[in-house]
Amino acid sequence: MTIEARLEQLGIALPEAAAPVASYVPVVVQGGIAYVSGQLPFVDGKLVTGRLGEDVSLEDGEAAARACGLMILAQLKAALIPLDKVERIVKLGAFVNSAGDFTDQPKVANGASDLMFDVFGEKGRHARAAVGVPALPLGAAVEVDAVIAIAGD
């Protein structure tokens, strides 16, 4: 089954790839590895903002991380990298806008991690960092970046 067919089977429509908010490119491919810049969570076209442990629930944080994962896939497509060329999701980095006493960053990051497994199966299992930060660009609740192995032609 192609990844596009898998997305359809899962009822997933990828969002439009977001433009960078500063001086960087969304995806760089070097040596068969795609480095995807940190992606922010857009749900229904609206940025999910706030801080976990204050005004964003754990469930909404997980959904925000999943939205970041969807944006990672959208950025690959926008960079003309067919999703069927993904050999492995190597690593995700999840940054969670957190109150000082919030310690469930790994649960929030599962939103993106579970998406990658759902879409890519075993190739979607990856190494990961999930860290709490006091602020993110544009007040986002979560940001996720990725390192992805891409098959050559």
N, C-alpha and C positions, 0 to 999 in steps of 0.2 A: 504494500500500500504506500502511495506517495505521501509525503508530509502534508501537501495541500489536501488530499483526500482525508487524511487523519484529522486535520483541523476542521474540515467540514463535518466529519463524523462526530467530533466533539462539540459542534455548534459554535466554533470559534471563528469570528471574523477579525482579522488583524486591523488595527487602527492605521490611519495615515501616519507615516513617519514624521515625528516632530523635528522642526528645524533647531539647530543648536542655539543656545541662549547666550553664548559667548564665543571666544576665538578658539575653536577646535572643530574637528570633523567627527561625525557620529561613528564611523567605522574606519579602521585601518587594517589592511590585510598585509601581513609580512610572514614569509616562510610557512605558508599554509595555516596560519593562525589569524583569526579575525579578533581584533580587540575592539569591543563595543564600548563607547563612552557611557558614562552613567546616564541612565534614562529615568525620567520622572513619571509619576503615575497620572495618567489621564483616564478618567472614567466618564463615559458619555461626553467626551470632548472637554471636560472640566478638570483642571488640576486638583488633585487631592492634597489639601494642605492641613497643617496642624501638627500636634505633638502627641505621640503615644504616651499613655500614662497621664494625660491631661484632658485633651478634647477629641482624641481619636481612639476608638475602641480597638481591641485586638483584632476583631473580625474585619473591621474596616482597614486596619493596617495590613492584614494578610491580602485583602482584595487589592489594596494599593500596590503591594509587592507583585502580585499577579499581573496587574496592569503594566508595571515596569517590564516584566518578562515579555508581555505581548509587544511592547514597544521595542524591545531588543530584537524580536523576530521581525517586526516591521522595518527596523533599520537595516537588517541583513537584506531583506527583499529590496529596499530602496537602493542599496549598494549593489544591486544586481547579483547577489549571491543566492542561488537557488537553495531553498531549505533542504532539499534532498541531498545537497553536497555537505551538509553538516555531518562530520564524522563523530564528533563528541562535544558535548558541553563540558569544557575543561574546568572552569571555575566561575562562580558568581561572587560578586561582592555586594552585600546589602548594607546600606547605610540607613539607619532608622532615626528619625527626628524624635528624641526621647526625653522624657522628664528624668531627672537625676535618679529616681528610685525605680524606674522601669527596667526590668531585666528579661523581658520576653522577646528580645530581638530575634533569636533563632526561630521562634514561632511565627513572627511576622515574615521573616525571610522565606519560610516554607511556602508562602504564596507563589513566589517565583520558582522555587526549586520544584515544587509539585507540578507546576505547569510544564517545566522542561521534561520531567519524567513522563507526564501524560502525553506530550506531543512526540517525544523522541524515544520513548522506552528506555532501555538500558543505556543507550547513547546519551540520554539526558541526565544520568547520574553524574554528579560533579563534586569537586572540592568547593568549599565556600567559607566566606567570612561574613559574619553578621555583627555589626557594631552599632552602638548607640552614639549619636552625635547631638550637640545642642541646637544645631540649625542646619538647614539645607537650602539650596538655591530656590528662590521664589517662595519660600515657606513650605516646600513640599514635605509630605509626611514620610516618604521613603524615596530612595534612589538606588538603582541596581545597575552595576556594570557587569561585563562578561568577557571571558576569554573562550573562544570557540575554535576547535580544529575543523578545518575545511578540506575536503577532498580535492585533489588536483584533477586535471582533465586527463 
